[in-house]
Amino acid sequence: MKKISFILLFIFLLGCDDSGDSNNSNPIISGRKVYIVGSDDDGACYWVNGTRVELPGGDWATDIVVVDGDVYTTGTCGEYACYWINQDKYELPGSWGEGEAIAVDGNDVYVAGWFMNGSCYWKNGQKINLTTNGESQAFAIGVRSNGSVYIGGSYINNHHYVIPCFWKDGNNRTNLPIPTHGDGEVYDITFSEDGNMRYYAGYTMKPDNLTGYAPKAARWRHTVRTDLPDGTSDISLYGTGSYGITIVGEDIYVAGYTDWIGDYNDDNTGGTFPRYWKNNTVHDLEGGPNTSFGTGQANDIRVADGNVIVVGIATGGPTGESACYWFNGELHYLEDVIGERSEAKGVFID
């Protein structure tokens, strides 16, 4: 009898194994796989429905896309930008480079980023310079339905302002509007569902009587800027910013944060707090415990089957911030080691 019970227990444990391909046995969204890319103290990685997959040789990873079951990620490996196709790593030319965004179009793999001497993108491993003066960065990339490649980022002009911009096919730069005497950067790009119109997410900064230079979350439709609402009139708000954008139908979703001025008499005030905007409506997200850094930050966002997935960081203890995702506003940590620093940077839903 004891022998039969042991065998049944053994079979049961085998069925409960959560390694390998079993990462779809507990889906975040029924019938789908949610891929979240980022890093932790052990290096670059991504999570599939919450199960961690290491990216060999990587320090951190920043973006992810899945095509026909193959997982494409990009990030940094030592002093080089790099990308992975599944577990295979490819280093990209350009000293002290970093890969920030990845896109796949047919058989072509595109990575946007920068290197010691300027900003660039790589097509199938070949570096295409955008600038070579060391004063620009590329953070976003997308391929339009007609094959044109758009890269979003920023550069410093002759008047030492940081100008948000996009490049088309590497040789045609367009400035995006900013407030008078202000700055700005682009961090993400998406396309309308017909694949034609481009939308960018980022922030601008402008002189402010109270704070000196205040950041403001913004999105651009081609070259038309929309400042995203603060959602408060509290004078303790320093500013807002945004890092990720996606479109579903007519709805535009932007992931970002609020930045608050701390109370000098309370170390656990101030810092960043996660949120997203649906069109012009603010949705503040639950963070971790209050610390001097705030409670967290949202870095990217996707929507599928009516479910909103936001990824980023949330405070998870007194010494660190942890990679996390929010499922319809509910916070879930990806790492179970309190105090270990980790961060989720991008999300893809397959």
C-alpha positions in Angstrom: 0.0 0.0 0.0 2.8 2.4 0.9 4.6 1.5 -2.4 1.5 2.3 -4.4 1.0 5.7 -2.6 4.6 6.6 -3.3 4.2 5.9 -7.0 1.1 7.9 -7.2 2.8 10.8 -5.4 5.7 10.6 -7.8 3.4 10.8 -10.8 1.6 13.7 -9.3 4.9 15.6 -8.7 5.9 15.0 -12.3 2.6 16.5 -13.5 3.2 19.6 -11.3 6.7 20.2 -12.7 6.8 23.9 -13.8 10.1 23.8 -15.7 10.7 23.9 -19.5 7.6 24.1 -21.7 5.2 24.1 -18.7 5.3 27.9 -18.5 2.0 28.0 -20.4 0.3 25.8 -17.8 -0.5 28.8 -15.6 -1.2 31.6 -18.1 -1.6 35.2 -17.1 -4.2 35.5 -19.9 -6.0 32.4 -20.8 -4.8 30.9 -24.1 -1.9 33.4 -24.4 1.7 33.7 -23.4 2.9 36.9 -21.8 6.6 37.6 -22.3 8.3 40.2 -20.0 11.9 41.2 -20.6 14.3 42.7 -18.1 17.1 41.8 -15.7 18.0 40.8 -12.1 21.1 40.3 -10.1 21.9 37.3 -12.2 21.8 39.2 -15.5 19.6 39.6 -18.5 16.4 37.5 -18.7 12.8 37.3 -19.7 9.8 35.7 -18.0 7.2 33.6 -19.8 3.9 33.6 -17.9 6.1 34.4 -14.8 8.7 31.7 -15.4 12.3 33.1 -15.7 14.4 32.3 -18.8 18.1 33.4 -18.7 19.6 35.2 -21.6 23.2 33.9 -21.8 26.0 36.4 -21.4 23.7 39.4 -21.0 24.0 42.2 -18.4 20.5 43.5 -18.9 17.7 43.3 -21.6 15.4 46.0 -22.7 12.9 44.9 -25.3 11.2 41.8 -26.6 9.2 40.6 -29.6 8.0 37.1 -30.5 7.5 36.0 -34.1 6.3 32.5 -35.1 7.3 31.2 -31.7 10.9 32.6 -31.8 11.8 35.0 -29.1 13.8 38.1 -30.1 15.3 40.2 -27.3 17.9 43.0 -27.1 20.1 44.5 -24.5 23.7 44.8 -23.4 26.5 42.3 -23.1 29.6 43.8 -21.5 30.8 46.6 -23.6 28.6 45.7 -26.6 25.0 46.0 -27.6 23.6 42.6 -28.4 20.5 40.7 -29.3 19.2 37.1 -28.8 17.1 34.9 -31.0 15.8 32.4 -28.4 19.0 31.6 -26.5 21.5 32.4 -29.2 23.4 35.7 -28.6 24.7 38.0 -31.3 27.0 40.9 -30.4 26.6 44.1 -32.3 29.5 46.4 -33.6 30.2 49.7 -31.8 32.2 50.1 -28.6 30.3 50.6 -25.4 27.0 50.1 -27.2 23.6 49.4 -25.7 20.6 47.8 -27.5 17.4 49.6 -26.5 14.6 48.3 -28.9 14.1 45.5 -31.3 11.8 44.9 -34.3 11.4 42.0 -36.8 10.1 42.4 -40.3 10.2 39.2 -42.4 13.7 37.8 -42.2 15.2 41.2 -41.0 16.1 41.9 -37.4 16.4 45.6 -36.4 17.9 46.9 -33.2 18.0 50.6 -32.1 20.5 51.9 -29.6 23.7 53.8 -29.3 27.4 53.4 -28.9 30.3 55.5 -27.6 30.3 57.9 -30.6 26.5 58.4 -31.2 23.2 56.8 -31.9 22.6 54.0 -34.5 20.5 51.1 -35.5 21.6 47.7 -36.7 20.0 45.7 -39.5 20.9 42.0 -39.3 24.0 43.0 -37.4 25.2 45.8 -39.7 25.5 49.1 -37.9 23.9 52.2 -39.5 24.9 55.4 -37.9 22.3 58.1 -37.1 24.8 60.5 -35.5 28.5 60.2 -34.7 29.0 63.1 -32.3 28.3 61.2 -29.2 25.4 63.5 -28.2 22.3 61.5 -29.2 20.5 58.3 -28.2 18.0 56.0 -30.0 15.5 54.2 -27.7 12.7 53.0 -30.1 12.3 51.3 -33.4 9.4 50.2 -35.6 8.9 49.1 -39.2 6.0 50.6 -41.1 3.7 48.5 -43.3 5.5 49.9 -46.4 8.9 48.8 -45.1 10.1 52.2 -43.8 12.1 52.0 -40.6 11.5 54.6 -37.9 13.7 55.2 -34.9 12.8 57.4 -32.0 15.2 59.2 -29.6 16.9 62.5 -29.0 19.9 64.6 -29.8 21.6 67.7 -28.4 21.5 70.7 -30.7 23.9 73.6 -31.0 22.0 75.5 -28.2 22.5 72.6 -25.8 18.8 71.6 -25.8 17.9 67.9 -25.8 15.5 67.6 -28.8 13.1 64.7 -29.2 13.1 63.3 -32.7 12.7 60.4 -35.1 14.8 59.2 -38.0 13.3 57.6 -41.1 15.4 55.0 -42.7 18.5 56.4 -41.0 19.1 59.5 -43.1 16.1 61.8 -42.5 15.7 63.3 -39.0 12.5 65.1 -37.9 12.3 67.1 -34.7 9.3 66.7 -32.5 7.7 69.8 -30.8 8.7 70.8 -27.3 7.7 73.7 -25.0 9.5 77.0 -25.6 13.0 76.8 -24.1 12.3 73.1 -23.2 13.8 69.7 -23.8 12.4 66.2 -24.5 13.1 62.6 -25.4 11.3 59.8 -27.2 11.3 56.4 -25.5 8.8 54.3 -27.5 7.0 54.0 -30.8 3.9 52.2 -32.0 1.8 52.3 -35.1 -2.0 52.6 -35.7 -3.7 49.3 -36.4 -3.6 49.9 -40.2 0.2 50.3 -39.9 0.5 53.8 -41.3 0.4 56.4 -38.5 3.2 56.6 -36.0 2.8 57.4 -32.3 5.7 58.2 -30.0 5.8 58.3 -26.1 8.3 60.2 -24.0 8.5 63.4 -22.0 9.2 67.1 -22.3 10.7 69.6 -19.9 10.0 73.3 -19.5 11.0 76.1 -17.2 8.7 76.1 -14.1 8.5 78.8 -11.4 8.2 76.3 -8.6 10.5 73.4 -9.5 12.8 75.1 -12.0 12.6 72.5 -14.8 9.5 70.3 -14.7 9.1 67.0 -16.7 5.8 66.3 -18.4 4.7 63.0 -19.9 3.8 63.4 -23.6 2.9 61.5 -26.7 3.2 62.6 -30.3 1.0 61.6 -33.3 3.5 62.0 -36.1 4.6 65.5 -35.2 1.6 66.7 -33.1 2.3 66.7 -29.4 -0.3 65.9 -26.7 0.7 66.6 -23.0 -0.7 63.9 -20.8 -2.7 65.1 -17.8 -1.1 65.2 -14.3 -4.4 64.1 -12.7 -3.8 66.3 -9.7 -3.3 69.9 -8.7 -1.1 69.0 -5.7 1.9 71.4 -5.7 4.1 68.5 -4.4 4.0 66.9 -7.8 7.4 67.5 -9.4 6.4 66.0 -12.8 5.5 63.0 -14.9 7.1 60.9 -17.6 6.2 58.0 -20.0 8.2 55.1 -21.3 5.9 52.8 -23.3 3.0 53.1 -25.7 0.5 50.8 -27.5 -2.7 51.3 -29.5 -5.8 49.1 -29.5 -8.5 50.3 -31.9 -9.0 54.0 -31.2 -7.6 53.8 -27.7 -4.0 54.9 -26.9 -2.3 53.5 -23.7 0.8 55.0 -22.3 2.9 53.7 -19.3 4.9 55.9 -17.1 5.1 57.5 -13.7 4.6 60.5 -11.4 7.5 62.1 -9.6 6.8 63.7 -6.3 8.8 66.2 -4.1 9.6 64.6 -0.8 8.9 66.0 2.6 12.2 66.8 4.4 10.7 65.6 7.6 9.8 62.2 6.2 12.3 60.0 4.3 9.5 57.8 3.0 7.9 60.4 0.8 8.7 61.6 -2.7 10.1 59.6 -5.6 8.3 57.9 -8.5 4.9 56.2 -8.5 3.6 53.9 -11.3 0.7 54.8 -13.5 -0.7 54.6 -17.1 -2.9 56.7 -19.2 -5.7 55.4 -21.4 -6.2 58.2 -23.8 -6.3 61.2 -21.4 -7.6 59.3 -18.4 -5.1 58.7 -15.5 -4.9 55.2 -13.9 -2.6 55.2 -10.9 -1.1 51.8 -10.1 -0.5 50.1 -6.8 3.2 50.1 -5.8 5.2 48.5 -3.1 5.8 49.9 0.3 6.7 53.6 0.5 10.4 54.4 0.4 12.5 57.4 -0.3 12.5 56.2 -4.0 8.6 56.1 -4.1 6.8 52.9 -4.8 7.7 52.0 -8.4 7.5 52.9 -12.1 5.8 51.6 -15.2 8.0 51.0 -18.2 5.8 49.3 -20.9 2.2 48.4 -21.6 0.2 46.0 -23.8 -3.5 45.1 -24.0 -5.0 41.8 -25.1 -8.6 40.4 -24.9 -9.6 43.4 -22.9 -6.8 42.9 -20.3 -4.2 45.5 -19.6 -0.7 44.3 -18.8 1.8 46.9 -17.5 5.4 46.0 -16.5 8.0 47.8 -14.5 9.4 48.0 -11.0 7.8 48.1 -7.5 9.5 48.5 -4.2 9.7 45.1 -2.6 11.5 45.7 0.6 13.8 48.2 2.4 16.8 47.8 0.1 15.6 47.1 -3.4 13.1 47.4 -6.2 11.7 44.3 -7.9 10.6 43.5 -11.4 6.8 43.2 -11.6 3.7 43.4 -13.7 0.2 44.7 -13.2 -2.7 42.7 -14.5 -5.7 44.9 -14.8 -4.2 47.1 -12.0 -3.3 44.3 -9.6 0.4 44.1 -8.7 2.4 40.9 -9.1 6.1 40.5 -8.4 8.3 38.5 -10.9 11.1 37.9 -8.4 10.6 36.3 -5.0 13.9 37.5 -3.4 13.2 40.5 -1.3 15.9 43.2 -1.4 17.3 41.9 -4.7 17.3 44.5 -7.5 15.5 43.6 -10.7 13.5 45.4 -13.3 11.0 44.6 -16.1 11.5 46.8 -19.2 9.2 45.5 -21.9 6.3 43.2 -22.6 4.9 41.2 -25.5 1.7 39.2 -25.6 1.5 36.3 -28.0 
